[in-house]
Amino acid sequence: MPQASPLWWLNILIFMNIILLNLNMLIYTFFNLKLIKEEKKKKKTTLNW
């Protein structure tokens, strides 16, 4: 069916975009958590001093 092929491609593109967005969000949250942990460590060290 040649009529269905463009829709199929659109679905694939949308699916890929969603996956990429999810990956970006995961990476972003992961780095934010790391930064927060580092900040907490710094605060702990300052409190100890």
CHARMM-style PDB file with segment names, atoms N, HN, CA, C and O in Angstrom:
ATOM      1  N   MET     1       0.842  -1.200   0.000  1.00  0.00      PROA
ATOM      2  CA  MET     1       0.000   0.000   0.000  1.00  0.00      PROA
ATOM      3  C   MET     1       0.884   1.260   0.000  1.00  0.00      PROA
ATOM      4  O   MET     1       1.510   1.562   1.017  1.00  0.00      PROA
ATOM      5  N   PRO     2       0.947   1.987  -1.101  1.00  0.00      PROA
ATOM      6  CA  PRO     2       1.788   3.192  -1.131  1.00  0.00      PROA
ATOM      7  C   PRO     2       1.210   4.338  -0.304  1.00  0.00      PROA
ATOM      8  O   PRO     2       1.943   5.233   0.117  1.00  0.00      PROA
ATOM      9  N   GLN     3      -0.090   4.313  -0.072  1.00  0.00      PROA
ATOM     10  HN  GLN     3      -0.686   3.586  -0.414  1.00  0.00      PROA
ATOM     11  CA  GLN     3      -0.736   5.388   0.696  1.00  0.00      PROA
ATOM     12  C   GLN     3      -0.355   5.318   2.179  1.00  0.00      PROA
ATOM     13  O   GLN     3      -0.314   6.344   2.858  1.00  0.00      PROA
ATOM     14  N   ALA     4      -0.080   4.126   2.675  1.00  0.00      PROA
ATOM     15  HN  ALA     4      -0.112   3.292   2.123  1.00  0.00      PROA
ATOM     16  CA  ALA     4       0.215   3.950   4.101  1.00  0.00      PROA
ATOM     17  C   ALA     4       1.683   4.230   4.434  1.00  0.00      PROA
ATOM     18  O   ALA     4       2.012   4.488   5.592  1.00  0.00      PROA
ATOM     19  N   SER     5       2.562   4.182   3.439  1.00  0.00      PROA
ATOM     20  HN  SER     5       2.294   3.973   2.498  1.00  0.00      PROA
ATOM     21  CA  SER     5       3.995   4.346   3.720  1.00  0.00      PROA
ATOM     22  C   SER     5       4.358   5.700   4.349  1.00  0.00      PROA
ATOM     23  O   SER     5       5.155   5.719   5.287  1.00  0.00      PROA
ATOM     24  N   PRO     6       3.811   6.839   3.876  1.00  0.00      PROA
ATOM     25  CA  PRO     6       4.177   8.107   4.528  1.00  0.00      PROA
ATOM     26  C   PRO     6       3.754   8.153   5.993  1.00  0.00      PROA
ATOM     27  O   PRO     6       4.480   8.680   6.836  1.00  0.00      PROA
ATOM     28  N   LEU     7       2.584   7.603   6.295  1.00  0.00      PROA
ATOM     29  HN  LEU     7       1.994   7.175   5.610  1.00  0.00      PROA
ATOM     30  CA  LEU     7       2.119   7.565   7.683  1.00  0.00      PROA
ATOM     31  C   LEU     7       3.061   6.709   8.529  1.00  0.00      PROA
ATOM     32  O   LEU     7       3.368   7.041   9.674  1.00  0.00      PROA
ATOM     33  N   TRP     8       3.508   5.610   7.944  1.00  0.00      PROA
ATOM     34  HN  TRP     8       3.259   5.340   7.014  1.00  0.00      PROA
ATOM     35  CA  TRP     8       4.442   4.706   8.629  1.00  0.00      PROA
ATOM     36  C   TRP     8       5.725   5.451   8.970  1.00  0.00      PROA
ATOM     37  O   TRP     8       6.232   5.351  10.088  1.00  0.00      PROA
ATOM     38  N   TRP     9       6.248   6.195   8.003  1.00  0.00      PROA
ATOM     39  HN  TRP     9       5.836   6.276   7.095  1.00  0.00      PROA
ATOM     40  CA  TRP     9       7.471   6.979   8.234  1.00  0.00      PROA
ATOM     41  C   TRP     9       7.250   8.036   9.310  1.00  0.00      PROA
ATOM     42  O   TRP     9       8.114   8.261  10.158  1.00  0.00      PROA
ATOM     43  N   LEU    10       6.077   8.687   9.268  1.00  0.00      PROA
ATOM     44  HN  LEU    10       5.375   8.504   8.579  1.00  0.00      PROA
ATOM     45  CA  LEU    10       5.749   9.695  10.285  1.00  0.00      PROA
ATOM     46  C   LEU    10       5.732   9.066  11.674  1.00  0.00      PROA
ATOM     47  O   LEU    10       6.265   9.627  12.631  1.00  0.00      PROA
ATOM     48  N   ASN    11       5.110   7.892  11.768  1.00  0.00      PROA
ATOM     49  HN  ASN    11       4.676   7.437  10.990  1.00  0.00      PROA
ATOM     50  CA  ASN    11       5.055   7.189  13.053  1.00  0.00      PROA
ATOM     51  C   ASN    11       6.455   6.880  13.560  1.00  0.00      PROA
ATOM     52  O   ASN    11       6.741   7.053  14.745  1.00  0.00      PROA
ATOM     53  N   ILE    12       7.331   6.424  12.669  1.00  0.00      PROA
ATOM     54  HN  ILE    12       7.099   6.283  11.706  1.00  0.00      PROA
ATOM     55  CA  ILE    12       8.708   6.106  13.053  1.00  0.00      PROA
ATOM     56  C   ILE    12       9.425   7.364  13.541  1.00  0.00      PROA
ATOM     57  O   ILE    12      10.102   7.336  14.569  1.00  0.00      PROA
ATOM     58  N   LEU    13       9.277   8.461  12.809  1.00  0.00      PROA
ATOM     59  HN  LEU    13       8.727   8.484  11.974  1.00  0.00      PROA
ATOM     60  CA  LEU    13       9.925   9.717  13.194  1.00  0.00      PROA
ATOM     61  C   LEU    13       9.443  10.192  14.564  1.00  0.00      PROA
ATOM     62  O   LEU    13      10.246  10.602  15.402  1.00  0.00      PROA
ATOM     63  N   ILE    14       8.141  10.136  14.787  1.00  0.00      PROA
ATOM     64  HN  ILE    14       7.488   9.803  14.106  1.00  0.00      PROA
ATOM     65  CA  ILE    14       7.572  10.555  16.073  1.00  0.00      PROA
ATOM     66  C   ILE    14       8.103   9.658  17.189  1.00  0.00      PROA
ATOM     67  O   ILE    14       8.489  10.137  18.255  1.00  0.00      PROA
ATOM     68  N   PHE    15       8.118   8.352  16.927  1.00  0.00      PROA
ATOM     69  HN  PHE    15       7.804   7.963  16.061  1.00  0.00      PROA
ATOM     70  CA  PHE    15       8.608   7.382  17.905  1.00  0.00      PROA
ATOM     71  C   PHE    15      10.060   7.673  18.275  1.00  0.00      PROA
ATOM     72  O   PHE    15      10.424   7.665  19.451  1.00  0.00      PROA
ATOM     73  N   MET    16      10.885   7.931  17.259  1.00  0.00      PROA
ATOM     74  HN  MET    16      10.590   7.938  16.303  1.00  0.00      PROA
ATOM     75  CA  MET    16      12.296   8.234  17.480  1.00  0.00      PROA
ATOM     76  C   MET    16      12.453   9.518  18.286  1.00  0.00      PROA
ATOM     77  O   MET    16      13.288   9.590  19.188  1.00  0.00      PROA
ATOM     78  N   ASN    17      11.648  10.535  17.961  1.00  0.00      PROA
ATOM     79  HN  ASN    17      10.970  10.476  17.228  1.00  0.00      PROA
ATOM     80  CA  ASN    17      11.706  11.803  18.696  1.00  0.00      PROA
ATOM     81  C   ASN    17      11.360  11.602  20.165  1.00  0.00      PROA
ATOM     82  O   ASN    17      12.000  12.178  21.045  1.00  0.00      PROA
ATOM     83  N   ILE    18      10.349  10.785  20.425  1.00  0.00      PROA
ATOM     84  HN  ILE    18       9.829  10.317  19.710  1.00  0.00      PROA
ATOM     85  CA  ILE    18       9.941  10.509  21.809  1.00  0.00      PROA
ATOM     86  C   ILE    18      11.076   9.813  22.555  1.00  0.00      PROA
ATOM     87  O   ILE    18      11.378  10.161  23.697  1.00  0.00      PROA
ATOM     88  N   ILE    19      11.704   8.827  21.909  1.00  0.00      PROA
ATOM     89  HN  ILE    19      11.458   8.544  20.982  1.00  0.00      PROA
ATOM     90  CA  ILE    19      12.817   8.106  22.534  1.00  0.00      PROA
ATOM     91  C   ILE    19      13.957   9.071  22.853  1.00  0.00      PROA
ATOM     92  O   ILE    19      14.516   9.037  23.948  1.00  0.00      PROA
ATOM     93  N   LEU    20      14.297   9.929  21.897  1.00  0.00      PROA
ATOM     94  HN  LEU    20      13.842   9.957  21.007  1.00  0.00      PROA
ATOM     95  CA  LEU    20      15.383  10.892  22.104  1.00  0.00      PROA
ATOM     96  C   LEU    20      15.061  11.845  23.250  1.00  0.00      PROA
ATOM     97  O   LEU    20      15.928  12.147  24.070  1.00  0.00      PROA
ATOM     98  N   LEU    21      13.819  12.318  23.308  1.00  0.00      PROA
ATOM     99  HN  LEU    21      13.115  12.073  22.642  1.00  0.00      PROA
ATOM    100  CA  LEU    21      13.412  13.216  24.391  1.00  0.00      PROA
ATOM    101  C   LEU    21      13.530  12.524  25.742  1.00  0.00      PROA
ATOM    102  O   LEU    21      14.016  13.109  26.710  1.00  0.00      PROA
ATOM    103  N   ASN    22      13.080  11.266  25.799  1.00  0.00      PROA
ATOM    104  HN  ASN    22      12.686  10.791  25.012  1.00  0.00      PROA
ATOM    105  CA  ASN    22      13.169  10.513  27.051  1.00  0.00      PROA
ATOM    106  C   ASN    22      14.619  10.335  27.469  1.00  0.00      PROA
ATOM    107  O   ASN    22      14.948  10.476  28.647  1.00  0.00      PROA
ATOM    108  N   LEU    23      15.490  10.026  26.510  1.00  0.00      PROA
ATOM    109  HN  LEU    23      15.222   9.911  25.553  1.00  0.00      PROA
ATOM    110  CA  LEU    23      16.914   9.865  26.807  1.00  0.00      PROA
ATOM    111  C   LEU    23      17.502  11.168  27.331  1.00  0.00      PROA
ATOM    112  O   LEU    23      18.247  11.171  28.311  1.00  0.00      PROA
ATOM    113  N   ASN    24      17.168  12.265  26.682  1.00  0.00      PROA
ATOM    114  HN  ASN    24      16.563  12.263  25.886  1.00  0.00      PROA
ATOM    115  CA  ASN    24      17.666  13.571  27.117  1.00  0.00      PROA
ATOM    116  C   ASN    24      17.210  13.879  28.543  1.00  0.00      PROA
ATOM    117  O   ASN    24      17.993  14.368  29.357  1.00  0.00      PROA
ATOM    118  N   MET    25      15.949  13.595  28.842  1.00  0.00      PROA
ATOM    119  HN  MET    25      15.313  13.197  28.181  1.00  0.00      PROA
ATOM    120  CA  MET    25      15.421  13.840  30.179  1.00  0.00      PROA
ATOM    121  C   MET    25      16.143  12.985  31.215  1.00  0.00      PROA
ATOM    122  O   MET    25      16.474  13.461  32.301  1.00  0.00      PROA
ATOM    123  N   LEU    26      16.386  11.712  30.872  1.00  0.00      PROA
ATOM    124  HN  LEU    26      16.117  11.325  29.991  1.00  0.00      PROA
ATOM    125  CA  LEU    26      17.091  10.814  31.790  1.00  0.00      PROA
ATOM    126  C   LEU    26      18.495  11.328  32.073  1.00  0.00      PROA
ATOM    127  O   LEU    26      18.925  11.374  33.226  1.00  0.00      PROA
ATOM    128  N   ILE    27      19.211  11.718  31.012  1.00  0.00      PROA
ATOM    129  HN  ILE    27      18.862  11.680  30.076  1.00  0.00      PROA
ATOM    130  CA  ILE    27      20.578  12.227  31.162  1.00  0.00      PROA
ATOM    131  C   ILE    27      20.560  13.500  32.007  1.00  0.00      PROA
ATOM    132  O   ILE    27      21.379  13.664  32.911  1.00  0.00      PROA
ATOM    133  N   TYR    28      19.628  14.393  31.708  1.00  0.00      PROA
ATOM    134  HN  TYR    28      18.963  14.260  30.973  1.00  0.00      PROA
ATOM    135  CA  TYR    28      19.511  15.667  32.423  1.00  0.00      PROA
ATOM    136  C   TYR    28      19.266  15.444  33.914  1.00  0.00      PROA
ATOM    137  O   TYR    28      19.927  16.050  34.758  1.00  0.00      PROA
ATOM    138  N   THR    29      18.308  14.566  34.231  1.00  0.00      PROA
ATOM    139  HN  THR    29      17.772  14.073  33.546  1.00  0.00      PROA
ATOM    140  CA  THR    29      17.989  14.276  35.632  1.00  0.00      PROA
ATOM    141  C   THR    29      19.179  13.619  36.324  1.00  0.00      PROA
ATOM    142  O   THR    29      19.474  13.918  37.481  1.00  0.00      PROA
ATOM    143  N   PHE    30      19.861  12.718  35.609  1.00  0.00      PROA
ATOM    144  HN  PHE    30      19.621  12.475  34.669  1.00  0.00      PROA
ATOM    145  CA  PHE    30      21.023  12.023  36.175  1.00  0.00      PROA
ATOM    146  C   PHE    30      22.102  13.024  36.557  1.00  0.00      PROA
ATOM    147  O   PHE    30      22.650  12.959  37.658  1.00  0.00      PROA
ATOM    148  N   PHE    31      22.410  13.948  35.658  1.00  0.00      PROA
ATOM    149  HN  PHE    31      21.966  14.001  34.764  1.00  0.00      PROA
ATOM    150  CA  PHE    31      23.440  14.947  35.933  1.00  0.00      PROA
ATOM    151  C   PHE    31      23.007  15.885  37.058  1.00  0.00      PROA
ATOM    152  O   PHE    31      23.828  16.284  37.884  1.00  0.00      PROA
ATOM    153  N   ASN    32      21.727  16.235  37.094  1.00  0.00      PROA
ATOM    154  HN  ASN    32      21.060  15.911  36.424  1.00  0.00      PROA
ATOM    155  CA  ASN    32      21.218  17.089  38.172  1.00  0.00      PROA
ATOM    156  C   ASN    32      21.367  16.400  39.522  1.00  0.00      PROA
ATOM    157  O   ASN    32      21.767  17.028  40.502  1.00  0.00      PROA
ATOM    158  N   LEU    33      21.044  15.104  39.573  1.00  0.00      PROA
ATOM    159  HN  LEU    33      20.718  14.595  38.776  1.00  0.00      PROA
ATOM    160  CA  LEU    33      21.196  14.344  40.815  1.00  0.00      PROA
ATOM    161  C   LEU    33      22.656  14.328  41.248  1.00  0.00      PROA
ATOM    162  O   LEU    33      22.959  14.496  42.429  1.00  0.00      PROA
ATOM    163  N   LYS    34      23.560  14.126  40.294  1.00  0.00      PROA
ATOM    164  HN  LYS    34      23.314  13.989  39.334  1.00  0.00      PROA
ATOM    165  CA  LYS    34      24.996  14.125  40.592  1.00  0.00      PROA
ATOM    166  C   LYS    34      25.413  15.466  41.172  1.00  0.00      PROA
ATOM    167  O   LYS    34      26.137  15.518  42.166  1.00  0.00      PROA
ATOM    168  N   LEU    35      24.958  16.553  40.555  1.00  0.00      PROA
ATOM    169  HN  LEU    35      24.370  16.511  39.747  1.00  0.00      PROA
ATOM    170  CA  LEU    35      25.294  17.899  41.026  1.00  0.00      PROA
ATOM    171  C   LEU    35      24.757  18.126  42.434  1.00  0.00      PROA
ATOM    172  O   LEU    35      25.446  18.691  43.283  1.00  0.00      PROA
ATOM    173  N   ILE    36      23.531  17.688  42.679  1.00  0.00      PROA
ATOM    174  HN  ILE    36      22.970  17.229  41.989  1.00  0.00      PROA
ATOM    175  CA  ILE    36      22.917  17.847  44.001  1.00  0.00      PROA
ATOM    176  C   ILE    36      23.730  17.081  45.045  1.00  0.00      PROA
ATOM    177  O   ILE    36      23.983  17.591  46.136  1.00  0.00      PROA
ATOM    178  N   LYS    37      24.137  15.856  44.707  1.00  0.00      PROA
ATOM    179  HN  LYS    37      23.932  15.442  43.820  1.00  0.00      PROA
ATOM    180  CA  LYS    37      24.954  15.052  45.620  1.00  0.00      PROA
ATOM    181  C   LYS    37      26.263  15.772  45.929  1.00  0.00      PROA
ATOM    182  O   LYS    37      26.694  15.827  47.080  1.00  0.00      PROA
ATOM    183  N   GLU    38      26.886  16.320  44.896  1.00  0.00      PROA
ATOM    184  HN  GLU    38      26.536  16.276  43.960  1.00  0.00      PROA
ATOM    185  CA  GLU    38      28.151  17.048  45.083  1.00  0.00      PROA
ATOM    186  C   GLU    38      27.944  18.246  46.001  1.00  0.00      PROA
ATOM    187  O   GLU    38      28.761  18.507  46.884  1.00  0.00      PROA
ATOM    188  N   GLU    39      26.855  18.969  45.792  1.00  0.00      PROA
ATOM    189  HN  GLU    39      26.192  18.757  45.075  1.00  0.00      PROA
ATOM    190  CA  GLU    39      26.550  20.138  46.619  1.00  0.00      PROA
ATOM    191  C   GLU    39      26.358  19.722  48.079  1.00  0.00      PROA
ATOM    192  O   GLU    39      26.844  20.390  48.992  1.00  0.00      PROA
ATOM    193  N   LYS    40      25.650  18.620  48.285  1.00  0.00      PROA
ATOM    194  HN  LYS    40      25.256  18.078  47.543  1.00  0.00      PROA
ATOM    195  CA  LYS    40      25.417  18.116  49.643  1.00  0.00      PROA
ATOM    196  C   LYS    40      26.746  17.761  50.303  1.00  0.00      PROA
ATOM    197  O   LYS    40      26.967  18.073  51.473  1.00  0.00      PROA
ATOM    198  N   LYS    41      27.624  17.111  49.552  1.00  0.00      PROA
ATOM    199  HN  LYS    41      27.444  16.858  48.602  1.00  0.00      PROA
ATOM    200  CA  LYS    41      28.948  16.752  50.070  1.00  0.00      PROA
ATOM    201  C   LYS    41      29.708  18.010  50.480  1.00  0.00      PROA
ATOM    202  O   LYS    41      30.315  18.053  51.550  1.00  0.00      PROA
ATOM    203  N   LYS    42      29.674  19.012  49.643  1.00  0.00      PROA
ATOM    204  HN  LYS    42      29.181  18.977  48.773  1.00  0.00      PROA
ATOM    205  CA  LYS    42      30.360  20.275  49.933  1.00  0.00      PROA
ATOM    206  C   LYS    42      29.792  20.906  51.203  1.00  0.00      PROA
ATOM    207  O   LYS    42      30.543  21.393  52.048  1.00  0.00      PROA
ATOM    208  N   LYS    43      28.479  20.895  51.335  1.00  0.00      PROA
ATOM    209  HN  LYS    43      27.868  20.499  50.649  1.00  0.00      PROA
ATOM    210  CA  LYS    43      27.824  21.460  52.514  1.00  0.00      PROA
ATOM    211  C   LYS    43      28.231  20.692  53.768  1.00  0.00      PROA
ATOM    212  O   LYS    43      28.489  21.286  54.814  1.00  0.00      PROA
ATOM    213  N   LYS    44      28.287  19.366  53.652  1.00  0.00      PROA
ATOM    214  HN  LYS    44      28.077  18.883  52.802  1.00  0.00      PROA
ATOM    215  CA  LYS    44      28.686  18.526  54.784  1.00  0.00      PROA
ATOM    216  C   LYS    44      30.103  18.881  55.222  1.00  0.00      PROA
ATOM    217  O   LYS    44      30.372  19.027  56.414  1.00  0.00      PROA
ATOM    218  N   THR    45      31.001  19.018  54.262  1.00  0.00      PROA
ATOM    219  HN  THR    45      30.783  18.899  53.293  1.00  0.00      PROA
ATOM    220  CA  THR    45      32.394  19.335  54.582  1.00  0.00      PROA
ATOM    221  C   THR    45      32.476  20.699  55.261  1.00  0.00      PROA
ATOM    222  O   THR    45      33.230  20.868  56.220  1.00  0.00      PROA
ATOM    223  N   THR    46      31.714  21.666  54.776  1.00  0.00      PROA
ATOM    224  HN  THR    46      31.102  21.528  53.997  1.00  0.00      PROA
ATOM    225  CA  THR    46      31.742  23.006  55.375  1.00  0.00      PROA
ATOM    226  C   THR    46      31.193  22.947  56.798  1.00  0.00      PROA
ATOM    227  O   THR    46      31.703  23.633  57.685  1.00  0.00      PROA
ATOM    228  N   LEU    47      30.159  22.134  57.026  1.00  0.00      PROA
ATOM    229  HN  LEU    47      29.746  21.577  56.306  1.00  0.00      PROA
ATOM    230  CA  LEU    47      29.588  21.998  58.367  1.00  0.00      PROA
ATOM    231  C   LEU    47      30.601  21.340  59.305  1.00  0.00      PROA
ATOM    232  O   LEU    47      30.729  21.740  60.463  1.00  0.00      PROA
ATOM    233  N   ASN    48      31.318  20.334  58.805  1.00  0.00      PROA
ATOM    234  HN  ASN    48      31.214  20.010  57.865  1.00  0.00      PROA
ATOM    235  CA  ASN    48      32.334  19.657  59.610  1.00  0.00      PROA
ATOM    236  C   ASN    48      33.438  20.621  60.011  1.00  0.00      PROA
ATOM    237  O   ASN    48      33.920  20.574  61.143  1.00  0.00      PROA
ATOM    238  N   TRP    49      33.839  21.479  59.111  1.00  0.00      PROA
ATOM    239  HN  TRP    49      33.447  21.517  58.192  1.00  0.00      PROA
ATOM    240  CA  TRP    49      34.881  22.453  59.431  1.00  0.00      PROA
ATOM    241  C   TRP    49      34.333  23.481  60.411  1.00  0.00      PROA
ATOM    242  OT1 TRP    49      35.053  24.395  60.812  1.00  0.00      PROA
TER     243      TRP     49
END
